[in-house]
Amino acid sequence: MKKILFVASECTPFFKSGGLADVIGSLPQYLNETGDCEVRVILPLYQDLKSEYKEQLKEEMIFQTHVGWRFQYTRILSLKWNGIIYYFVDNMQYFSRDTLYGYDDDGERFVFFSNAVIEFIYRGDYKPDVLHGHDWQAGAAVAFCNIKQPVAGMRTVFTIHNIKYQGMLMYDAFDNLFNLERVHFAGFEWRGMLNLMKAGIFHADKITTVSPSYAEEIKSPYYGEGLEDLLNMRARDLTGIVNGINVKDYNALTDKNIAVNFKSSILKKRENKTILQETFDLPNSAHIPMYAIITRMVEQKGLHLVMCIMEEFIQNEVQLFIMGNGEVEFENYFNYLQEKYPDKVRFYRGFDEQVSRQIYAASDFFIMPSLFEPCGLSQLIALQYRSIPIVRETGGLKDTVIPFNEVSMEGTGLSFANYNAHELLDRLYASLLIYHDENKYKALIKNITKVNHSWDASARQYLDIY
């Protein structure tokens, strides 16, 4: 049985800023259930770990991690949760902060984390066969593993979750932080700086990303964020594996967060809509189609397209429920919509897990017109709650949403190809026609109930790579 160590910067239920945490929180369980490998996870110990988990932490070892000319205190703790062993790297200077990321020394923080991971493997009894690093925060861990070889023959896998974020450091950080001979400089250098995403791609034995379409896209200049040439050089080692979700957790039939559980019953689903309408003081009608947006409010998510056309579309008999926060431009726009159309629009600023489940369960359509989307989890969750996704054909959205054919009645959602606001508007109008055509709507919902986006098939692909 192969021993796999996941190296990541966040993981549910401990720490979460985005979809990476959901992947690290669910994929190891599916991999372990195959019986072919044992996955453990190592994470930074941030200060906001809930007390219910803190109380279960067990100290494994204490040592000093070499970071440039300094030695940094490092404590490794462990916790077994849901059958998975998690390790936590404790250092208050680097991780006792209000948020996970967003600091000037983020690069240094995760160089330290990566060094601490390698030291832990070298010093401890646990000797993994494969180190599997996730995104730029683990890029240096992959590189250090291959350079320093803490275990003879240990191999590395590096997964790109979003190539836009790369972990940049100043040029002189190599000498100040890395404790490596200059012969290794080229594996980190990029355009006069150091790039931890590049380091992971350069040094990994195998590279994966989170959907087949995204694997192709990032080899082009438009999506590659400057690393497309390196990815083309490593193309034989690059595989796209679509993300799954925990279908036991996101299950409309058993979810305790929603008011009325259902599987395929349209009537029961619409009861959730009327309850949400009552809760948020919207006109109460199960027959008004409700559209939902749950997202980080950044340019990547296609919100400029929404801004171009939503005021026209909202003139129809529809309702729109938005949840999220982020850039002021988008928050202000959705506040404006809510104030101008108080009988049609609700904007929930921020994020609440329970309310998000209620929105998925209540909404008839889920809007996700991303500029780019490595995989996307929101459309997969929407499908679980029979909210029909309306997406742009990019990355994982293209791989997971099949366009509905109104003649053959096949497909699981609506999609458009170009990053164009009027193509989005066209699909919104098409969704209205489908909603009011009982045969088409029922056929589409029936198709969605047959979809399986669990980790089962993807876990087998990871096993093949290991």
C-alpha positions in Angstrom: 0.0 0.0 0.0 1.5 3.3 -1.1 1.9 6.1 1.5 1.0 9.5 0.1 1.5 12.8 1.9 -0.6 15.8 0.8 1.1 19.1 1.4 -1.4 22.0 1.3 -2.2 25.4 2.8 -5.9 24.8 3.7 -8.3 22.0 4.3 -11.9 21.7 5.5 -13.0 21.5 8.2 -10.0 23.2 9.7 -9.2 26.2 7.4 -10.8 27.4 4.3 -10.5 30.4 1.9 -11.7 28.6 -1.3 -12.2 25.5 -3.2 -8.7 24.1 -2.5 -9.8 23.4 1.1 -12.8 21.4 -0.1 -10.5 19.3 -2.4 -8.0 18.6 0.4 -10.8 17.9 2.8 -12.5 15.3 0.7 -10.1 13.6 -1.8 -7.9 11.8 0.8 -11.0 10.1 2.2 -12.0 8.7 -1.2 -8.4 7.6 -1.9 -8.1 5.8 1.4 -11.4 4.0 0.8 -9.9 2.4 -2.3 -7.6 0.4 -0.1 -4.7 0.9 -2.5 -3.1 3.8 -0.6 -2.9 5.7 2.7 -3.1 9.4 2.5 -2.0 11.8 5.3 -2.2 15.6 5.1 0.2 18.3 6.4 -1.0 21.9 6.9 0.1 25.1 8.6 -1.3 25.6 12.0 -3.2 28.9 11.7 -4.4 30.6 14.8 -8.2 30.3 14.1 -8.3 26.5 14.5 -11.5 25.7 16.4 -11.1 24.6 20.0 -12.8 21.3 19.3 -9.8 20.4 17.1 -7.2 22.1 19.2 -8.1 20.0 22.2 -7.3 16.8 20.2 -3.9 17.8 18.9 -1.0 15.6 19.9 2.6 16.8 19.8 4.8 14.8 17.5 8.2 16.6 17.6 9.9 20.0 18.0 12.9 21.1 16.0 14.6 24.1 14.4 14.0 24.8 10.7 16.8 26.4 8.7 15.5 29.5 6.8 18.4 31.4 5.3 20.8 32.4 8.1 18.1 31.9 10.8 16.7 28.9 12.6 12.9 29.0 13.1 11.1 27.2 15.9 9.0 24.4 14.5 6.5 22.2 16.3 4.6 19.4 14.5 1.3 18.3 16.0 -1.1 15.6 14.7 -4.8 14.8 14.8 -6.8 11.9 13.5 -10.2 13.0 12.1 -12.6 11.0 9.9 -10.0 8.3 9.6 -7.3 10.6 8.2 -4.1 11.6 10.0 -3.4 15.4 9.8 -0.1 17.0 10.7 0.1 20.7 11.6 3.2 22.9 11.3 3.2 25.3 14.3 5.1 28.6 14.2 3.4 31.7 15.7 5.6 34.2 13.8 4.4 32.9 10.4 0.9 31.5 11.1 -0.6 33.3 14.1 -2.4 35.9 11.9 -5.9 37.1 11.2 -6.2 35.5 7.7 -4.6 32.7 5.8 -3.0 34.8 3.1 -2.5 38.4 1.9 0.7 39.4 3.7 3.9 40.9 2.2 5.9 37.9 3.5 3.6 35.2 2.2 6.4 33.8 0.0 8.7 33.5 3.0 6.0 31.9 5.1 5.5 29.1 2.7 9.2 28.6 2.0 9.5 28.0 5.8 6.4 25.7 5.7 8.0 23.7 2.8 11.3 23.4 4.6 9.5 22.3 7.8 7.7 19.6 5.8 11.0 18.2 4.5 12.6 18.3 7.9 9.6 16.5 9.4 9.9 13.7 6.8 13.6 13.4 7.4 13.4 13.3 11.2 10.2 11.4 11.7 9.1 7.8 11.4 6.5 8.5 8.7 8.2 8.0 5.3 5.8 8.6 2.4 6.3 7.1 -1.0 4.9 10.1 -2.8 4.7 13.8 -1.7 1.7 15.4 -3.4 1.9 19.2 -3.3 -1.0 21.5 -4.0 -0.7 25.0 -5.6 2.1 27.5 -5.1 2.1 27.3 -1.3 3.5 23.7 -1.7 5.7 24.4 -4.8 8.8 24.8 -2.7 8.1 21.5 -0.8 8.0 19.6 -4.1 11.2 21.3 -5.2 13.0 20.7 -1.9 11.8 17.1 -1.9 13.4 16.4 -5.2 16.6 18.3 -4.4 17.2 17.1 -0.9 15.7 13.6 -1.1 14.7 13.2 2.6 13.6 9.6 1.7 15.4 7.6 -1.0 13.2 7.1 -4.0 10.3 9.3 -2.9 8.5 10.8 -5.9 6.5 14.0 -6.2 3.2 15.1 -7.7 2.3 18.7 -8.1 -1.3 19.9 -8.6 -2.2 23.2 -10.1 -5.5 24.4 -8.7 -5.3 28.0 -10.1 -2.2 29.1 -12.1 -3.1 32.7 -11.8 -1.7 32.8 -8.2 2.0 31.8 -8.3 3.8 32.8 -5.1 6.4 35.4 -6.1 9.5 36.4 -4.2 12.3 38.9 -4.8 15.4 37.7 -6.6 17.6 37.8 -3.5 15.3 35.5 -1.5 17.1 32.5 -3.0 20.3 33.3 -1.0 18.4 34.7 2.0 15.8 31.9 2.5 16.4 28.8 0.5 19.7 27.3 1.7 20.3 25.7 -1.7 23.4 25.7 -4.0 23.2 28.2 -6.9 23.0 25.3 -9.4 19.3 25.0 -8.4 18.5 28.7 -9.0 17.1 28.2 -12.5 14.3 25.9 -11.2 12.9 28.9 -9.2 13.8 32.0 -11.3 11.1 33.6 -13.5 11.4 37.0 -15.2 13.8 38.4 -12.6 12.0 37.1 -9.6 11.4 33.7 -7.9 8.2 31.8 -8.6 7.0 29.0 -6.3 4.4 27.8 -8.8 7.1 27.4 -11.4 9.3 25.6 -8.9 6.6 23.0 -8.4 6.0 22.5 -12.1 9.8 22.4 -12.9 10.7 19.8 -10.2 7.6 17.5 -9.9 7.8 14.0 -11.4 4.1 14.3 -12.4 1.9 17.4 -12.7 -1.9 17.4 -12.5 -4.5 20.1 -12.8 -8.2 20.1 -11.9 -9.9 19.4 -15.2 -8.9 18.1 -18.7 -9.9 21.3 -20.5 -7.9 23.4 -18.1 -4.9 21.2 -18.7 -5.1 22.2 -22.4 -5.9 25.8 -21.7 -2.9 26.5 -19.5 -0.5 25.5 -22.3 -1.7 28.6 -24.2 -0.6 32.2 -23.6 -4.1 33.4 -22.8 -4.5 31.0 -19.8 -0.9 30.1 -19.0 -0.1 33.2 -17.0 3.5 33.2 -18.4 4.2 29.5 -17.6 2.8 28.1 -20.8 6.3 27.4 -22.3 7.3 25.4 -19.2 4.0 23.5 -19.3 4.4 22.6 -22.9 7.9 21.3 -22.1 6.4 19.1 -19.4 3.2 18.2 -21.4 3.9 14.5 -21.3 3.8 14.6 -17.5 0.7 16.9 -17.3 -2.7 15.3 -16.7 -6.1 17.0 -16.1 -8.3 15.2 -13.5 -11.6 16.8 -12.9 -12.4 17.6 -9.2 -15.2 15.8 -7.5 -17.2 16.8 -4.4 -18.3 15.0 -1.2 -21.7 13.8 -2.4 -22.5 12.5 1.1 -22.2 16.0 2.4 -23.8 17.9 -0.5 -27.0 15.8 -0.6 -30.4 17.4 -0.9 -32.0 14.3 0.4 -30.2 14.3 3.7 -28.8 17.9 4.2 -29.9 19.2 7.6 -29.2 22.8 6.5 -32.2 23.0 4.1 -35.8 23.2 5.2 -37.3 20.5 2.9 -35.3 17.5 1.8 -35.8 16.2 -1.7 -34.2 14.1 -4.5 -36.0 14.8 -7.7 -39.3 16.2 -6.6 -39.8 19.6 -8.2 -42.6 20.4 -5.8 -40.5 19.7 -2.7 -37.6 21.7 -4.2 -39.9 24.7 -4.7 -41.0 24.5 -1.0 -37.4 25.5 -0.3 -37.8 28.5 -2.6 -41.0 29.8 -0.8 -39.3 29.4 2.6 -36.2 31.4 1.4 -38.5 34.0 -0.1 -40.3 34.4 3.3 -37.0 34.4 5.2 -35.6 37.3 3.1 -38.8 39.1 2.5 -39.2 38.5 -1.2 -42.6 38.1 -3.0 -43.7 34.6 -2.2 -44.3 32.5 -5.3 -43.0 29.1 -6.2 -43.6 29.8 -9.8 -41.2 32.8 -10.1 -37.9 31.4 -11.4 -35.1 32.2 -9.0 -31.5 32.7 -10.2 -28.5 32.4 -7.9 -24.9 33.6 -7.8 -22.6 32.3 -5.0 -19.1 33.4 -5.6 -15.9 35.3 -4.6 -16.4 38.7 -6.2 -13.4 38.9 -8.4 -12.9 39.5 -12.1 -12.3 35.8 -12.8 -15.9 34.9 -12.0 -17.3 36.8 -14.9 -19.2 39.4 -12.9 -18.5 42.1 -15.5 -20.8 40.1 -17.9 -23.5 40.1 -15.3 -23.2 43.8 -14.8 -23.6 44.4 -18.5 -27.0 42.6 -18.9 -28.6 41.9 -15.5 -30.6 45.1 -15.3 -32.2 44.2 -18.6 -32.9 40.6 -17.6 -34.3 41.6 -14.2 -37.2 43.4 -16.0 -38.7 39.9 -16.5 -40.7 38.1 -13.8 -37.6 36.6 -12.1 -35.8 36.8 -8.8 -32.0 37.0 -8.2 -30.2 36.0 -5.0 -26.5 36.8 -4.7 -24.1 35.7 -2.0 -20.4 36.7 -1.7 -17.9 39.4 -1.1 -14.7 40.7 -2.6 -13.9 43.7 -4.9 -15.8 46.9 -4.1 -17.0 47.4 -7.7 -19.0 44.2 -7.6 -20.3 44.6 -4.1 -21.5 48.1 -4.9 -23.3 46.9 -8.1 -25.2 44.2 -6.3 -26.1 46.6 -3.5 -27.4 49.0 -6.2 -29.5 46.2 -7.8 -31.0 45.3 -4.5 -31.9 48.9 -3.6 -33.4 49.5 -7.1 -35.3 46.2 -7.3 -36.2 45.3 -3.7 -39.0 42.9 -4.9 -36.6 40.9 -7.1 -33.0 41.0 -5.8 -31.3 40.0 -2.5 -27.6 40.5 -1.9 -26.1 38.6 1.1 -22.7 40.1 1.6 -20.2 37.6 2.9 -20.5 33.8 3.1 -22.5 31.6 5.3 -22.4 27.8 4.7 -25.9 27.1 5.9 -27.5 29.9 4.0 -25.6 29.0 0.9 -27.1 25.5 1.0 -30.5 27.0 1.3 -29.9 29.2 -1.8 -28.7 26.2 -3.8 -31.8 24.2 -2.8 -34.2 27.1 -3.5 -32.8 28.4 -6.8 -33.9 27.1 -10.2 -30.8 28.3 -12.0 -27.2 28.9 -11.0 -25.2 31.6 -12.9 -21.4 31.0 -13.3 -20.1 32.9 -16.4 -16.4 32.7 -15.5 -13.6 34.3 -17.5 -11.6 31.2 -16.6 -12.4 28.3 -14.2 -9.8 25.6 -13.5 -12.5 23.3 -12.3 -15.2 25.0 -10.2 -17.1 23.4 -7.4 -20.1 25.6 -7.3 -21.7 24.2 -10.4 -21.2 20.7 -9.1 -22.9 21.7 -5.8 -25.7 23.3 -7.8 -26.3 20.1 -9.7 -26.6 18.2 -6.4 -29.4 20.6 -5.4 -31.1 20.5 -8.9 -30.2 24.1 -9.6 -29.6 24.2 -13.3 -26.1 25.7 -14.1 -25.7 28.5 -16.7 -22.0 28.6 -17.4 -19.3 29.7 -19.9 -17.5 26.8 -21.7 -14.1 27.1 -20.0 -12.0 24.8 -17.9 -13.9 22.5 -15.6 -17.2 24.2 -16.4 -16.9 22.8 -20.0 -16.0 19.4 -18.6 -18.8 19.1 -16.1 -21.9 20.8 -17.6 -23.3 19.3 -20.8 -25.3 21.8 -22.9 -29.0 21.0 -23.0 -30.3 19.9 -26.4 -34.0 20.9 -26.7 -34.5 18.3 -29.5 -32.8 15.2 -28.0 -33.6 16.4 -24.5 -30.0 15.5 -23.4 -27.8 17.7 -21.3 -27.5 19.0 -17.7 -27.3 22.8 -18.1 -26.9 25.8 -20.4 -23.7 27.1 -21.7 -22.1 29.7 -24.0 -18.7 29.8 -25.6 -17.3 33.3 -25.8 -16.7 35.8 -23.0 -19.5 38.0 -24.2 -22.4 39.5 -22.1 -25.0 39.1 -24.9 -24.2 35.4 -25.1 -24.9 35.1 -21.4 -28.1 37.1 -21.8 -29.2 34.8 -24.6 -28.8 31.8 -22.3 -30.7 33.5 -19.5 -33.6 34.1 -21.9 -33.4 30.5 -23.0 -33.5 29.3 -19.4 -36.8 31.2 -19.0 -38.4 29.4 -21.9 -37.2 26.1 -20.5 -38.5 26.9 -17.1 -42.0 27.6 -18.4 -42.0 24.5 -20.7 -42.9 21.7 -18.3 -41.6 18.9 -20.5 -38.2 20.4 -21.2 -37.8 21.5 -17.6 -38.7 18.0 -16.2 -36.3 16.4 -18.7 -33.5 18.6 -17.7 -34.0 17.9 -14.0 -34.2 14.2 -14.7 -30.9 14.3 -16.5 -29.3 16.1 -13.6 -30.5 13.4 -11.1 -28.4 10.9 -13.0 -25.2 12.9 -12.8 -22.4 11.5 -10.5 -19.7 14.0 -9.5 -18.3 12.1 -6.6 -14.5 11.6 -6.3 -14.7 7.8 -7.2 -13.5 8.0 -10.8 -11.1 10.9 -10.2 -9.5 9.0 -7.2 -8.8 6.1 -9.5 -7.0 8.5 -11.9 -4.8 9.8 -9.0 -4.0 6.2 -8.1 -2.8 5.5 -11.6 -0.4 8.5 -11.3 0.9 7.4 -7.9 
